């Protein structure tokens, strides 16, 4: 029971509470439970990055314990603030009953959605019952286990168990430490959390991003004819994921066999989320809408890229630069370049820290 409460708190309640903050600044028609959950996870990971990276660099002893305590306090405070904002503005929320949503669907759509959920649950079943073990687990999963059991982050080399200096390549990508945090607070072994709990969380989250992308591509809330394409799009994406294992390096392979690794999360969740934000901003500009919440969420997604992988930060900046210039020329509004550059500020700080640490490492 304690384990279940810990998982429910840190994988559902806290993310939902945090997600209510950026969603508060969105238009009323965009305040949906799925967006709240996605915003909550990206916001939670951004908070975790802000707390954990300084602890890794500057705290010498028991840095995981220090980071966990600070993150708990800050996350609970943010979740409480989000819940307070939602309660204060509850009259502005326009939620539709799931039963009514199902009734609005045609029988063809119902069958298509049923097929998609069968594919989704099949993937979840395979991820849980036939979990795969990868050579990188010797580093990433063991780092999570060391943090859980020894209260230190990146101070012990997983391959030998001996003390080591900070590894510049890995120490700024703190996703294994978040896995360790969930394991510690739910009193579950870090290996079980990595191989069993994380796929049950991250796979649905990824499809939730695809769902939001599909709604924007097919305008699923408007025309019925276009709305019928949405479940087909989800089925196609599920099939791509299931049959994309044409090599060990494809994104689909990482998505289903290395779900718990930060680089898999970066490729499967963070990069699609960036495209979701690009489409959302373009959609908002078409409708002349101004949603500050989208830009707040944009910052959180960028910071999540750093949590997952150092190279993902660079890739995110390149994607944003290309998109900003395309939007500037097509929309004749060059302010979007300034806005995109402002969103990249956390990424620039992250890369500066990486360069300084790398230069200091070379001088040793």
Number of C-alpha atoms within 10 A of each C-alpha: 7 11 14 11 12 19 20 13 16 20 19 15 17 24 26 26 28 29 28 28 26 24 28 21 17 19 17 13 11 16 19 14 14 17 18 21 24 22 28 29 24 25 30 27 25 23 21 26 26 15 19 28 21 13 22 23 15 9 16 12 14 16 24 26 18 17 25 23 13 16 20 18 10 16 22 17 14 22 22 17 16 24 18 15 16 18 12 10 11 10 8 14 16 11 11 9 7 9 8 9 9 13 10 12 15 12 11 11 18 16 13 20 20 14 15 21 16 13 17 19 13 13 20 19 14 14 22 16 11 12 15 13 11 10 7 11 18 12 16 23 24 21 25 33 26 23 28 25 14 15 20 25 31 25 24 19 17 20 10 8 11 9 11 12 10 18 14 19 13 16 22 26 23 27 28 27 30 19 26 31 25 26 25 22 18 21 16 19 16 28 19 12 23 25 24 19 21 20 25 19 15 19 21 15 18 18 18 19 22 22 20 19 23 20 20 17 18 18 18 19 11 10 10 14 11 14 19 20 18 25 24 17 20 24 20 13 15 20 14 12 19 17 10 17 17 9 9 11 9 14 19 23 20 21 26 24 21 25 25 28 23 24 24 23 25 26 20 25 23 25 19 17 25 20 17 22 19 20 16 18 21 16 15 15 14 10 9 10 13 14 19 15 17 21 20 18 25 25 21 23 27 27 29 31 32 28 30 26 24 24 15 24 23 19 14 21 19 12 14 21 15 12 16 22 16 15 19 15 10 10 13 10 12 15 12 18 19 11 12 19 16 14 22 22 15 18 24 16 11 18 18 12 15 17 13 12 17 14 12 11 13 8 6 5
